Amino acid sequence: MRKGFRVTYEIISHESAEQGDAEERGFLEEDGIDISLDEYDIADGITIIDKAVNFLRENTGSEGMEPSTTGEMSERDWWTSYKVNEDYSNGNVENRSYHPYGFTVEEIKEINARLKERMR
């Protein structure tokens, strides 16, 4: 089974922030970014949890990353990375959200726990 993340984005301008909304939003990777283990990962002892945590850490924006819930994570939850890009010419900020697919609820909870450990 493929495992990975579908990626959405939102662009926030000064005007849209004043209205509590985003200027633009949509999918960057609607089909998803497949991070399934390959034979090299398996030979190196890398787990799907390791690979997912590394992927999310590599995609953390300058303002950090947070889960979509403060409670228990489920298959309906995701992580949002804040201030992935900032356009200094107009002040627009891009946030990205990473929606897991193919993972079990237990794997999602473990990914979240490992991300929290790193942020402490």
OpenMM code with the backbone's topology and positions (N, CA, C; nanometers):
from openmm import Vec3, app, unit

residues = "MET ARG LYS GLY PHE ARG VAL THR TYR GLU ILE ILE SER HIS GLU SER ALA GLU GLN GLY ASP ALA GLU GLU ARG GLY PHE LEU GLU GLU ASP GLY ILE ASP ILE SER LEU ASP GLU TYR ASP ILE ALA ASP GLY ILE THR ILE ILE ASP LYS ALA VAL ASN PHE LEU ARG GLU ASN THR GLY SER GLU GLY MET GLU PRO SER THR THR GLY GLU MET SER GLU ARG ASP TRP TRP THR SER TYR LYS VAL ASN GLU ASP TYR SER ASN GLY ASN VAL GLU ASN ARG SER TYR HIS PRO TYR GLY PHE THR VAL GLU GLU ILE LYS GLU ILE ASN ALA ARG LEU LYS GLU ARG MET ARG".split()
positions = [
    Vec3(0.0848, -0.1189, 0.0000),
    Vec3(0.0000, 0.0000, 0.0000),
    Vec3(0.0887, 0.1245, 0.0000),
    Vec3(0.0553, 0.2194, -0.0847),
    Vec3(0.1285, 0.3468, -0.0906),
    Vec3(0.1004, 0.4273, 0.0354),
    Vec3(0.2034, 0.4960, 0.0803),
    Vec3(0.1886, 0.5864, 0.1946),
    Vec3(0.2560, 0.7177, 0.1598),
    Vec3(0.1925, 0.8255, 0.2008),
    Vec3(0.2496, 0.9559, 0.1712),
    Vec3(0.1615, 1.0686, 0.2216),
    Vec3(0.1752, 1.1827, 0.1556),
    Vec3(0.1045, 1.3037, 0.1973),
    Vec3(0.0489, 1.3779, 0.0769),
    Vec3(-0.0783, 1.4156, 0.0862),
    Vec3(-0.1369, 1.5103, -0.0082),
    Vec3(-0.1055, 1.6487, 0.0491),
    Vec3(-0.0734, 1.7411, -0.0397),
    Vec3(-0.0273, 1.8724, 0.0069),
    Vec3(-0.1226, 1.9812, -0.0420),
    Vec3(-0.1723, 2.0604, 0.0526),
    Vec3(-0.2534, 2.1773, 0.0198),
    Vec3(-0.1764, 2.3021, 0.0626),
    Vec3(-0.2192, 2.4156, 0.0096),
    Vec3(-0.1533, 2.5414, 0.0444),
    Vec3(-0.2583, 2.6493, 0.0652),
    Vec3(-0.2149, 2.7553, 0.1305),
    Vec3(-0.2954, 2.8770, 0.1390),
    Vec3(-0.1994, 2.9951, 0.1364),
    Vec3(-0.2384, 3.0975, 0.0621),
    Vec3(-0.1630, 3.2224, 0.0558),
    Vec3(-0.2427, 3.3244, 0.1355),
    Vec3(-0.1754, 3.3858, 0.2307),
    Vec3(-0.2414, 3.4869, 0.3145),
    Vec3(-0.1778, 3.6218, 0.2859),
    Vec3(-0.2607, 3.7152, 0.2453),
    Vec3(-0.2157, 3.8529, 0.2225),
    Vec3(-0.2579, 3.9369, 0.3431),
    Vec3(-0.2086, 4.0595, 0.3476),
    Vec3(-0.2509, 4.1489, 0.4568),
    Vec3(-0.4020, 4.1700, 0.4540),
    Vec3(-0.4566, 4.1870, 0.3336),
    Vec3(-0.6000, 4.2116, 0.3194),
    Vec3(-0.6818, 4.0896, 0.3637),
    Vec3(-0.6395, 3.9712, 0.3198),
    Vec3(-0.7166, 3.8517, 0.3564),
    Vec3(-0.7037, 3.8213, 0.5055),
    Vec3(-0.5875, 3.8506, 0.5642),
    Vec3(-0.5685, 3.8285, 0.7082),
    Vec3(-0.6629, 3.9168, 0.7888),
    Vec3(-0.6842, 4.0399, 0.7431),
    Vec3(-0.7769, 4.1304, 0.8120),
    Vec3(-0.9190, 4.0756, 0.8110),
    Vec3(-0.9514, 3.9972, 0.7074),
    Vec3(-1.0847, 3.9380, 0.6962),
    Vec3(-1.0897, 3.7972, 0.7540),
    Vec3(-0.9773, 3.7497, 0.8087),
    Vec3(-0.9723, 3.6169, 0.8679),
    Vec3(-0.9804, 3.5047, 0.7662),
    Vec3(-0.9292, 3.5302, 0.6462),
    Vec3(-0.9394, 3.4311, 0.5396),
    Vec3(-0.8069, 3.4237, 0.4643),
    Vec3(-0.8022, 3.3405, 0.3636),
    Vec3(-0.6848, 3.3282, 0.2775),
    Vec3(-0.7150, 3.3928, 0.1429),
    Vec3(-0.6126, 3.4482, 0.0826),
    Vec3(-0.6238, 3.5075, -0.0509),
    Vec3(-0.6480, 3.3979, -0.1555),
    Vec3(-0.5804, 3.2853, -0.1347),
    Vec3(-0.5856, 3.1747, -0.2311),
    Vec3(-0.5589, 3.0453, -0.1560),
    Vec3(-0.6192, 2.9359, -0.2012),
    Vec3(-0.5910, 2.8040, -0.1420),
    Vec3(-0.6221, 2.6961, -0.2438),
    Vec3(-0.5557, 2.5810, -0.2245),
    Vec3(-0.5801, 2.4702, -0.3156),
    Vec3(-0.4808, 2.3577, -0.2931),
    Vec3(-0.4740, 2.2670, -0.3887),
    Vec3(-0.3828, 2.1533, -0.3811),
    Vec3(-0.2531, 2.1833, -0.4551),
    Vec3(-0.1415, 2.1453, -0.3950),
    Vec3(-0.0134, 2.1419, -0.4644),
    Vec3(0.0106, 2.0012, -0.5171),
    Vec3(-0.0246, 1.9033, -0.4363),
    Vec3(-0.0057, 1.7622, -0.4705),
    Vec3(-0.1319, 1.6855, -0.4345),
    Vec3(-0.2338, 1.6956, -0.5190),
    Vec3(-0.3615, 1.6295, -0.4910),
    Vec3(-0.3486, 1.4772, -0.4939),
    Vec3(-0.2650, 1.4257, -0.5839),
    Vec3(-0.2430, 1.2816, -0.5911),
    Vec3(-0.1513, 1.2323, -0.4804),
    Vec3(-0.0792, 1.3227, -0.4202),
    Vec3(0.0064, 1.2885, -0.3074),
    Vec3(0.1518, 1.2673, -0.3439),
    Vec3(0.2350, 1.2820, -0.2442),
    Vec3(0.3777, 1.2540, -0.2549),
    Vec3(0.3991, 1.1190, -0.1878),
    Vec3(0.4366, 1.0208, -0.2663),
    Vec3(0.4556, 0.8845, -0.2166),
    Vec3(0.5899, 0.8752, -0.1446),
    Vec3(0.5856, 0.8383, -0.0166),
    Vec3(0.7102, 0.8211, 0.0595),
    Vec3(0.7259, 0.6763, 0.1038),
    Vec3(0.6568, 0.5853, 0.0356),
    Vec3(0.6654, 0.4431, 0.0713),
    Vec3(0.8107, 0.3975, 0.0775),
    Vec3(0.8353, 0.2981, 0.1595),
    Vec3(0.9703, 0.2445, 0.1741),
    Vec3(1.0139, 0.1739, 0.0467),
    Vec3(1.1402, 0.1918, 0.0109),
    Vec3(1.1974, 0.1160, -0.1002),
    Vec3(1.2996, 0.0179, -0.0437),
    Vec3(1.3625, -0.0596, -0.1308),
    Vec3(1.4560, -0.1630, -0.0844),
    Vec3(1.5761, -0.1030, -0.0113),
    Vec3(1.6161, 0.0190, -0.0475),
    Vec3(1.7298, 0.0838, 0.0195),
    Vec3(1.6933, 0.1243, 0.1618),
    Vec3(1.5715, 0.1786, 0.1782),
    Vec3(1.5235, 0.2140, 0.3123),
    Vec3(1.5212, 0.0903, 0.4009),
    Vec3(1.4649, -0.0166, 0.3488),
    Vec3(1.4520, -0.1408, 0.4250),
    Vec3(1.5899, -0.1944, 0.4623),
    Vec3(1.6837, -0.1921, 0.3673),
    Vec3(1.8206, -0.2396, 0.3936),
    Vec3(1.8898, -0.1552, 0.5000),
    Vec3(1.8562, -0.0248, 0.5041),
    Vec3(1.9164, 0.0663, 0.6025),
    Vec3(1.8430, 0.0670, 0.7362),
    Vec3(1.7353, -0.0105, 0.7472),
    Vec3(1.6605, -0.0174, 0.8725),
    Vec3(1.5697, 0.1016, 0.8973),
    Vec3(1.5368, 0.1753, 0.7929),
    Vec3(1.4488, 0.2920, 0.8049),
    Vec3(1.3043, 0.2441, 0.8058),
    Vec3(1.2260, 0.2951, 0.8989),
    Vec3(1.0844, 0.2603, 0.9066),
    Vec3(1.0012, 0.3672, 0.8369),
    Vec3(0.8751, 0.3349, 0.8094),
    Vec3(0.7866, 0.4330, 0.7484),
    Vec3(0.7651, 0.5518, 0.8425),
    Vec3(0.7699, 0.5280, 0.9734),
    Vec3(0.7579, 0.6383, 1.0708),
    Vec3(0.8780, 0.7302, 1.0572),
    Vec3(0.9997, 0.6717, 1.0513),
    Vec3(1.1218, 0.7525, 1.0331),
    Vec3(1.1106, 0.8392, 0.9078),
    Vec3(1.0686, 0.7764, 0.7993),
    Vec3(1.0627, 0.8468, 0.6715),
    Vec3(0.9585, 0.9589, 0.6739),
    Vec3(0.8433, 0.9328, 0.7348),
    Vec3(0.7379, 1.0349, 0.7440),
    Vec3(0.7818, 1.1517, 0.8312),
    Vec3(0.8427, 1.1220, 0.9452),
    Vec3(0.8886, 1.2288, 1.0354),
    Vec3(0.9955, 1.3126, 0.9665),
    Vec3(1.0897, 1.2488, 0.8988),
    Vec3(1.1938, 1.3228, 0.8268),
    Vec3(1.1340, 1.4092, 0.7171),
    Vec3(1.0367, 1.3555, 0.6440),
    Vec3(0.9703, 1.4325, 0.5385),
    Vec3(0.9047, 1.5578, 0.5967),
    Vec3(0.8302, 1.5415, 0.7047),
    Vec3(0.7619, 1.6559, 0.7653),
    Vec3(0.8609, 1.7562, 0.8233),
    Vec3(0.9659, 1.7094, 0.8859),
    Vec3(1.0679, 1.8010, 0.9392),
    Vec3(1.1340, 1.8810, 0.8281),
    Vec3(1.1612, 1.8156, 0.7150),
    Vec3(1.2228, 1.8846, 0.6011),
    Vec3(1.1297, 1.9885, 0.5404),
    Vec3(1.0008, 1.9759, 0.5651),
    Vec3(0.9021, 2.0676, 0.5085),
    Vec3(0.8412, 2.1617, 0.6120),
    Vec3(0.9073, 2.1769, 0.7244),
    Vec3(0.8589, 2.2676, 0.8276),
    Vec3(0.8986, 2.4106, 0.7924),
    Vec3(0.8004, 2.5006, 0.7946),
    Vec3(0.8251, 2.6410, 0.7646),
    Vec3(0.8916, 2.7129, 0.8805),
    Vec3(0.9245, 2.8382, 0.8583),
    Vec3(0.9978, 2.9154, 0.9589),
    Vec3(0.9173, 2.9410, 1.0857),
    Vec3(0.7855, 2.9265, 1.0795),
    Vec3(0.7009, 2.9457, 1.1975),
    Vec3(0.6568, 2.8137, 1.2590),
    Vec3(0.7188, 2.7029, 1.2172),
    Vec3(0.6903, 2.5735, 1.2778),
    Vec3(0.5795, 2.4965, 1.2091),
    Vec3(0.5446, 2.3846, 1.2725),
    Vec3(0.4416, 2.2946, 1.2206),
    Vec3(0.3541, 2.2495, 1.3363),
    Vec3(0.2237, 2.2389, 1.3106),
    Vec3(0.1292, 2.1961, 1.4142),
    Vec3(0.0314, 2.0942, 1.3569),
    Vec3(-0.0151, 2.0025, 1.4422),
    Vec3(-0.1215, 1.9116, 1.3983),
    Vec3(-0.2544, 1.9864, 1.3930),
    Vec3(-0.3493, 1.9302, 1.3192),
    Vec3(-0.4803, 1.9935, 1.3040),
    Vec3(-0.5672, 1.9804, 1.4284),
    Vec3(-0.5233, 1.9017, 1.5245),
    Vec3(-0.6011, 1.8814, 1.6461),
    Vec3(-0.5099, 1.8867, 1.7678),
    Vec3(-0.5666, 1.9260, 1.8796),
    Vec3(-0.4909, 1.9211, 2.0054),
    Vec3(-0.5190, 1.7907, 2.0786),
    Vec3(-0.6166, 1.7151, 2.0278),
    Vec3(-0.6514, 1.5869, 2.0884),
    Vec3(-0.5792, 1.4728, 2.0198),
    Vec3(-0.6396, 1.3558, 2.0271),
    Vec3(-0.5846, 1.2361, 1.9626),
    Vec3(-0.5914, 1.2520, 1.8108),
    Vec3(-0.4826, 1.2203, 1.7435),
    Vec3(-0.4803, 1.2245, 1.5972),
    Vec3(-0.5613, 1.1077, 1.5407),
    Vec3(-0.6234, 1.1305, 1.4243),
    Vec3(-0.6976, 1.0260, 1.3545),
    Vec3(-0.6609, 1.0306, 1.2067),
    Vec3(-0.7197, 0.9431, 1.1281),
    Vec3(-0.6898, 0.9407, 0.9850),
    Vec3(-0.7446, 1.0637, 0.9122),
    Vec3(-0.8268, 1.1423, 0.9785),
    Vec3(-0.8823, 1.2642, 0.9201),
    Vec3(-0.7994, 1.3877, 0.9527),
    Vec3(-0.6905, 1.3729, 1.0275),
    Vec3(-0.6096, 1.4878, 1.0687),
    Vec3(-0.4889, 1.5084, 0.9779),
    Vec3(-0.4231, 1.6218, 0.9953),
    Vec3(-0.3087, 1.6604, 0.9130),
    Vec3(-0.2177, 1.7521, 0.9934),
    Vec3(-0.1062, 1.7909, 0.9318),
    Vec3(-0.0130, 1.8861, 0.9928),
    Vec3(-0.0028, 2.0073, 0.9028),
    Vec3(0.0024, 2.1267, 0.9629),
    Vec3(0.0191, 2.2498, 0.8868),
    Vec3(0.1535, 2.3115, 0.9203),
    Vec3(0.2255, 2.3467, 0.8146),
    Vec3(0.3561, 2.4099, 0.8236),
    Vec3(0.3373, 2.5582, 0.7936),
    Vec3(0.3761, 2.6424, 0.8894),
    Vec3(0.3505, 2.7857, 0.8790),
    Vec3(0.4703, 2.8620, 0.8241),
    Vec3(0.4377, 2.9553, 0.7373),
    Vec3(0.5358, 3.0442, 0.6755),
    Vec3(0.6417, 2.9647, 0.5988),
    Vec3(0.5932, 2.8794, 0.5081),
    Vec3(0.6828, 2.8011, 0.4221),
    Vec3(0.7541, 2.8958, 0.3256),
    Vec3(0.6792, 2.9907, 0.2715),
    Vec3(0.7344, 3.0939, 0.1833),
    Vec3(0.6773, 3.2282, 0.2247),
    Vec3(0.7595, 3.3320, 0.2086),
    Vec3(0.7135, 3.4673, 0.2362),
    Vec3(0.7613, 3.5570, 0.1234),
    Vec3(0.6675, 3.6299, 0.0645),
    Vec3(0.7008, 3.7232, -0.0422),
    Vec3(0.7212, 3.8601, 0.0214),
    Vec3(0.8457, 3.9002, 0.0327),
    Vec3(0.8766, 4.0261, 0.1010),
    Vec3(0.8322, 4.1485, 0.0217),
    Vec3(0.8067, 4.1319, -0.1072),
    Vec3(0.7639, 4.2469, -0.1869),
    Vec3(0.6201, 4.2881, -0.1570),
    Vec3(0.5360, 4.1915, -0.1176),
    Vec3(0.3965, 4.2263, -0.0893),
    Vec3(0.3475, 4.1765, 0.0469),
    Vec3(0.4321, 4.1029, 0.1191),
    Vec3(0.3959, 4.0551, 0.2520),
    Vec3(0.3131, 3.9288, 0.2540),
    Vec3(0.2875, 3.8673, 0.1388),
    Vec3(0.2097, 3.7436, 0.1352),
    Vec3(0.2888, 3.6293, 0.1967),
    Vec3(0.2170, 3.5431, 0.2692),
    Vec3(0.2771, 3.4283, 0.3364),
    Vec3(0.2067, 3.3021, 0.2867),
    Vec3(0.2866, 3.1970, 0.2633),
    Vec3(0.2302, 3.0686, 0.2220),
    Vec3(0.2450, 2.9667, 0.3335),
    Vec3(0.1343, 2.9043, 0.3691),
    Vec3(0.1325, 2.7914, 0.4622),
    Vec3(0.0977, 2.6667, 0.3820),
    Vec3(0.1498, 2.5522, 0.4245),
    Vec3(0.1184, 2.4260, 0.3574),
    Vec3(0.0700, 2.3241, 0.4587),
    Vec3(-0.0254, 2.2416, 0.4173),
    Vec3(-0.0761, 2.1355, 0.5030),
    Vec3(-0.0469, 2.0010, 0.4385),
    Vec3(-0.0106, 1.9047, 0.5235),
    Vec3(0.0289, 1.7714, 0.4804),
    Vec3(-0.0721, 1.6708, 0.5352),
    Vec3(-0.1518, 1.6139, 0.4429),
    Vec3(-0.2608, 1.5234, 0.4762),
    Vec3(-0.2129, 1.3802, 0.4499),
    Vec3(-0.1963, 1.2992, 0.5550),
    Vec3(-0.1436, 1.1642, 0.5348),
    Vec3(-0.2440, 1.0727, 0.4654),
    Vec3(-0.1925, 0.9826, 0.3833),
    Vec3(-0.2762, 0.8774, 0.3248),
    Vec3(-0.2007, 0.7448, 0.3321),
    Vec3(-0.2753, 0.6369, 0.3513),
    Vec3(-0.2184, 0.5031, 0.3565),
    Vec3(-0.1653, 0.4624, 0.4929),
    Vec3(-0.1610, 0.5554, 0.5863),
    Vec3(-0.1108, 0.5276, 0.7211),
    Vec3(-0.2241, 0.4771, 0.8102),
    Vec3(-0.1899, 0.3936, 0.9057),
    Vec3(-0.2869, 0.3542, 1.0070),
    Vec3(-0.2989, 0.4666, 1.1094),
    Vec3(-0.4042, 0.4628, 1.1881),
    Vec3(-0.4209, 0.5622, 1.2947),
    Vec3(-0.3030, 0.5534, 1.3916),
    Vec3(-0.2577, 0.4330, 1.4219),
    Vec3(-0.1445, 0.4147, 1.5139),
    Vec3(-0.0187, 0.4782, 1.4577),
    Vec3(0.0047, 0.4637, 1.3263),
    Vec3(0.1218, 0.5263, 1.2642),
    Vec3(0.1123, 0.6780, 1.2691),
    Vec3(-0.0055, 0.7327, 1.2424),
    Vec3(-0.0253, 0.8776, 1.2469),
    Vec3(0.0021, 0.9298, 1.3875),
    Vec3(-0.0467, 0.8593, 1.4885),
    Vec3(-0.0222, 0.9004, 1.6270),
    Vec3(0.1269, 0.8950, 1.6608),
    Vec3(0.1968, 0.7919, 1.6123),
    Vec3(0.3405, 0.7794, 1.6374),
    Vec3(0.4188, 0.8897, 1.5666),
    Vec3(0.3807, 0.9221, 1.4437),
    Vec3(0.4447, 1.0332, 1.3716),
    Vec3(0.4281, 1.1608, 1.4513),
    Vec3(0.3070, 1.1871, 1.4973),
    Vec3(0.2802, 1.3086, 1.5742),
    Vec3(0.3600, 1.3117, 1.7042),
    Vec3(0.3679, 1.1987, 1.7730),
    Vec3(0.4445, 1.1920, 1.8981),
    Vec3(0.5920, 1.2222, 1.8718),
    Vec3(0.6466, 1.1683, 1.7638),
    Vec3(0.7871, 1.1922, 1.7313),
    Vec3(0.8104, 1.3378, 1.6914),
    Vec3(0.7153, 1.3977, 1.6216),
    Vec3(0.7287, 1.5396, 1.5868),
    Vec3(0.7260, 1.6266, 1.7118),
    Vec3(0.6390, 1.5942, 1.8065),
    Vec3(0.6290, 1.6702, 1.9318),
    Vec3(0.7580, 1.6611, 2.0114),
    Vec3(0.8194, 1.5415, 2.0151),
    Vec3(0.9464, 1.5242, 2.0871),
    Vec3(1.0512, 1.6207, 2.0345),
    Vec3(1.0565, 1.6334, 1.9053),
    Vec3(1.1577, 1.7185, 1.8402),
    Vec3(1.1333, 1.8659, 1.8686),
    Vec3(1.0074, 1.9052, 1.8871),
    Vec3(0.9745, 2.0464, 1.9048),
    Vec3(0.9890, 2.0929, 2.0481),
    Vec3(1.0156, 2.0019, 2.1393),
    Vec3(1.0298, 2.0413, 2.2807),
    Vec3(1.1630, 2.1035, 2.3060),
] * unit.nanometer
topology = app.Topology()
chain = topology.addChain("A")
for resn in residues:
    res = topology.addResidue(resn, chain)
    for name in ("N", "CA", "C"):
        topology.addAtom(name, app.Element.getBySymbol(name[0]), res)
